[in-house]
Amino acid sequence: MIILNNDKYQCKENSTIQKIIDENNFVYKLLVVKLNGEVIEDYLWQQTTVSEGDDLQILHLFGGG
């Protein structure tokens, strides 16, 4: 189990960040991903795996006027 956006989330062992994004329908174009407080660049999402107890934050940015 990991923490995803401050909630407990059960994922399969060795799940990648990209897989979690897809499973949770994060479809926004501008996403910021932090794993245990460290920003993970989008080109690393498919190869970065999460482990038991990790804290994953997936945030979407949007503009307004």
C-alpha positions in Angstrom: 0.0 0.0 0.0 1.2 3.5 -0.8 -0.2 7.0 -0.1 -1.6 8.6 -3.2 -2.6 12.2 -2.8 -2.9 11.8 1.0 -5.2 8.7 0.8 -4.2 5.0 1.2 -4.0 3.3 -2.2 -3.5 -0.4 -3.0 -1.4 -1.0 -6.1 0.4 -4.0 -7.5 4.1 -4.5 -6.6 6.4 -2.7 -9.0 3.7 -0.5 -10.4 5.1 2.5 -12.3 4.0 6.0 -11.8 2.6 6.0 -15.4 0.4 2.9 -14.6 -1.0 4.6 -11.5 -1.7 7.8 -13.5 -3.5 5.7 -16.1 -5.5 3.6 -13.6 -6.7 6.8 -11.9 -7.6 8.6 -15.1 -5.3 11.6 -14.5 -5.9 13.0 -18.0 -4.7 16.6 -17.5 -1.9 17.8 -19.8 0.0 19.6 -17.0 0.8 17.1 -14.2 3.4 17.5 -11.4 4.4 14.2 -9.8 6.2 14.0 -6.5 7.5 10.7 -5.0 8.5 11.0 -1.4 8.8 14.7 -1.8 11.0 14.6 -4.9 9.7 15.9 -8.2 9.7 13.2 -10.9 10.0 14.4 -14.5 7.4 13.1 -17.0 10.0 11.2 -19.1 10.7 9.0 -16.0 7.1 8.1 -15.2 7.2 4.8 -17.2 10.3 3.5 -15.5 9.9 4.8 -12.0 8.3 2.2 -9.7 6.6 2.8 -6.3 7.3 0.7 -3.2 5.3 -0.2 -0.1 4.9 2.9 2.0 5.8 5.5 -0.6 4.1 8.9 -0.7 3.0 9.7 -4.2 1.5 13.1 -5.0 0.0 13.7 -8.5 -1.1 17.2 -9.0 -2.7 18.9 -12.0 -2.0 22.5 -12.9 -4.5 24.8 -14.5 -4.7 28.4 -15.3 -7.5 30.8 -14.9 -8.2 34.4 -15.3 
